[in-house]
Structure formats: structure tokens, C-alpha cells
Amino acid sequence: MDAAPYINDARAGQLILLGGVTGRDQPGYHDWKNILRDLGWLQYDHTIAGIVNTVGAGLMIMSFIWGACVLYLQYRNLDRRF
């Protein structure tokens, strides 16, 4: 999910990147712009960002569900001989 805003910014180049500059300030500095341009997918940056964000959110929800299932199974198997 953290990568989605940067992917979404590939064409616009308005976000401040780790070096303290934007993608417009220094051409060739925006990694996601370079990656998507080389793949020929730059025009799909908003769509890819939406997919990445959705997959990230789905993985987070699934991890909470998995954790709840593990806790429930551990609770059912507690030895209650304290």
C-alpha cells in the first residue's frame, strides 16, 4: 500500500521523493516512472496504483483474519489445569 502513491505519481512527478526533490525537478529520478516507461505501462500508472493499493489492503485484512484464527485455535487448545 505504501508504494501506491508513488506509482500513482509516475506521470505527474509532484510528490517529494526520498532525495528531497520531485520527479519534475530531476528528470530520470522517479523510479516508478522509469520502470513503467521501460515496460510501456506509464499510461496505466493510476490503474496499477489502484490495484497495488487494493491488493495491499486485501493482504492486510487477510493477515488479521489469519491471526484471529490462530488465536482462536490456540484458545481452544489451552490446557486449563492451572
HELIX and SHEET records of a PDB file:
HELIX    1   1 ALA A    4  ASN A    8  1                                   5    
HELIX    2   2 ASP A   31  LEU A   39  1                                   9    
HELIX    3   3 LEU A   42  TYR A   44  5                                   3    
HELIX    4   4 ASP A   45  ARG A   76  1                                  32    
END                                                                             
